[in-house]
């Protein structure tokens, strides 16, 4: 995990789930259910192409800012309930940086922007699940390396004695 960059080592070929700030919460939740994601990026199309990040809308936002507040999802715009100007990282940031930031602030999703700025061009989103997969792969590699060192390179935990 030490040198894994967010793009392309952690996330690649990602199909972003985005809506503009004017979209309704109802539209967002339908899209999130269809795409089976727990967060979407709130973006604005840029004149030169691409999308600039305006915010993020997550299941937590839905629960706390819409349902618990008694708001009508069809009449509530994302701009009213999203997390505006969220923390972001750039594509060259390392997985451990994302993990540290997400752990410190209790995030489950973190947008990736071209310049690492909260209003930058959107490149992706990393989830705690993505980072868990990286940590797991790293631990499995460490175990294999230690077993090979201790028992020899032909040792395998799954091989019969």
C-alpha positions as CSV (number, residue, x, y, z in Angstrom):
1,X,0.0,0.0,0.0
2,X,2.9,2.5,0.6
3,X,3.1,3.7,-3.0
4,X,-0.3,3.1,-4.4
5,X,-1.7,6.2,-6.0
6,X,-5.5,6.9,-6.1
7,X,-5.5,6.9,-9.9
8,X,-4.8,4.4,-11.4
9,X,-3.8,2.1,-8.6
10,X,-6.9,2.3,-6.5
11,X,-9.6,3.4,-8.9
12,X,-9.5,3.2,-12.7
13,X,-12.1,3.0,-15.5
14,X,-14.7,4.4,-13.1
15,X,-18.1,5.5,-14.3
16,X,-18.9,8.6,-12.3
17,X,-22.4,9.1,-10.9
18,X,-23.1,12.8,-11.1
19,X,-26.0,15.2,-11.1
20,X,-26.2,19.0,-11.2
21,X,-27.0,21.0,-8.1
22,X,-30.6,21.7,-9.4
23,X,-31.5,18.0,-9.5
24,X,-33.9,16.8,-6.9
25,X,-33.1,14.5,-4.0
26,X,-35.6,12.1,-5.4
27,X,-33.7,12.0,-8.8
28,X,-30.5,11.5,-6.8
29,X,-31.8,8.6,-4.8
30,X,-33.3,6.8,-7.8
31,X,-29.9,7.1,-9.6
32,X,-28.0,5.9,-6.5
33,X,-30.3,2.9,-6.3
34,X,-30.0,2.1,-10.0
35,X,-26.2,2.3,-9.9
36,X,-26.0,0.7,-6.5
37,X,-23.8,3.5,-4.9
38,X,-24.0,5.2,-1.6
39,X,-22.8,8.6,-2.8
40,X,-22.9,10.8,-5.9
41,X,-21.0,13.8,-7.0
42,X,-22.8,17.1,-7.5
43,X,-21.2,18.7,-10.5
44,X,-21.6,21.5,-13.0
45,X,-20.6,21.1,-16.6
46,X,-17.6,23.3,-17.6
47,X,-17.5,25.4,-20.8
48,X,-14.3,23.7,-21.9
49,X,-15.6,20.3,-21.2
50,X,-15.5,18.1,-18.1
51,X,-17.3,18.7,-14.8
52,X,-16.4,20.9,-11.8
53,X,-17.2,19.6,-8.4
54,X,-19.8,21.5,-6.4
55,X,-20.5,19.0,-3.7
56,X,-21.2,15.4,-2.7
57,X,-24.5,13.8,-1.7
58,X,-24.4,10.6,0.4
59,X,-26.8,8.3,2.1
60,X,-25.9,10.1,5.4
61,X,-27.0,13.4,3.8
62,X,-30.2,11.7,2.8
63,X,-30.9,10.4,6.3
64,X,-29.9,13.5,8.3
65,X,-30.7,16.4,6.0
66,X,-33.8,15.1,4.2
67,X,-35.6,12.3,6.0
68,X,-34.8,13.3,9.6
69,X,-35.6,17.0,8.7
70,X,-38.9,16.0,7.1
71,X,-38.1,17.4,3.7
72,X,-39.9,16.3,0.5
73,X,-37.3,14.6,-1.7
74,X,-39.1,15.6,-4.9
75,X,-39.1,19.3,-3.9
76,X,-35.7,19.5,-2.3
77,X,-32.7,20.3,-4.6
78,X,-29.3,18.7,-4.1
79,X,-27.8,22.2,-3.6
80,X,-29.8,22.5,-0.4
81,X,-28.7,19.3,1.2
82,X,-25.3,18.3,-0.3
83,X,-22.0,18.7,1.4
84,X,-20.7,21.7,-0.5
85,X,-17.0,22.1,-1.2
86,X,-16.0,18.7,0.2
87,X,-12.4,17.8,1.0
88,X,-10.7,16.3,-2.0
89,X,-7.4,14.8,-3.1
90,X,-5.6,14.8,-6.4
91,X,-5.1,11.7,-8.5
92,X,-1.5,11.4,-7.5
93,X,-2.3,11.2,-3.8
94,X,-1.5,7.9,-2.1
95,X,-4.0,5.5,-0.7
96,X,-2.8,6.0,2.8
97,X,-3.4,9.8,2.5
98,X,-7.0,9.1,1.6
99,X,-7.4,6.5,4.3
100,X,-6.0,9.0,6.9
101,X,-8.2,11.8,5.8
102,X,-11.3,9.7,5.7
103,X,-10.6,8.2,9.1
104,X,-9.9,11.6,10.8
105,X,-13.1,13.1,9.4
106,X,-15.3,10.0,9.4
107,X,-15.9,10.0,5.6
108,X,-16.9,7.0,3.6
109,X,-16.4,8.7,0.2
110,X,-13.8,11.2,-1.0
111,X,-13.9,13.0,-4.4
112,X,-10.8,13.0,-6.6
113,X,-10.2,16.2,-8.6
114,X,-7.6,17.0,-11.2
115,X,-5.9,19.6,-9.0
116,X,-6.9,18.3,-5.6
117,X,-9.1,21.4,-5.0
118,X,-12.7,21.2,-3.9
119,X,-13.9,23.0,-7.0
120,X,-11.6,21.2,-9.5
121,X,-12.4,19.0,-12.4
122,X,-13.8,15.7,-11.2
123,X,-11.8,12.6,-11.9
124,X,-13.3,10.0,-9.6
125,X,-14.4,9.1,-6.1
126,X,-12.7,6.8,-3.7
127,X,-14.7,4.8,-1.1
128,X,-13.7,3.2,2.1
129,X,-14.5,-0.1,0.4
130,X,-11.9,0.7,-2.3
131,X,-9.3,1.4,0.3
132,X,-10.2,-1.7,2.2
133,X,-9.4,-3.8,-0.9
134,X,-6.0,-2.1,-1.2
135,X,-5.2,-2.8,2.5
136,X,-6.4,-6.4,2.2
137,X,-4.2,-7.0,-0.9
138,X,-1.2,-5.4,0.9
139,X,-1.7,-7.6,3.9
140,X,-2.0,-10.7,1.8
141,X,1.2,-9.8,0.0
142,X,2.9,-9.3,3.4
143,X,1.8,-12.7,4.6
144,X,3.0,-14.4,1.4
145,X,6.4,-12.7,1.7
146,X,6.8,-13.7,5.3
147,X,5.8,-17.3,4.7
148,X,8.3,-17.5,1.8
149,X,11.0,-16.0,4.0
150,X,10.3,-18.3,6.9
151,X,9.5,-21.5,5.1
152,X,11.1,-21.1,1.7
153,X,9.7,-20.0,-1.6
154,X,7.9,-23.2,-2.3
155,X,5.7,-23.0,0.8
156,X,2.0,-22.3,0.5
157,X,-0.6,-22.3,3.2
158,X,-3.0,-24.1,0.9
159,X,-0.5,-26.8,-0.2
160,X,-0.9,-30.3,1.5
161,X,1.9,-31.3,4.0
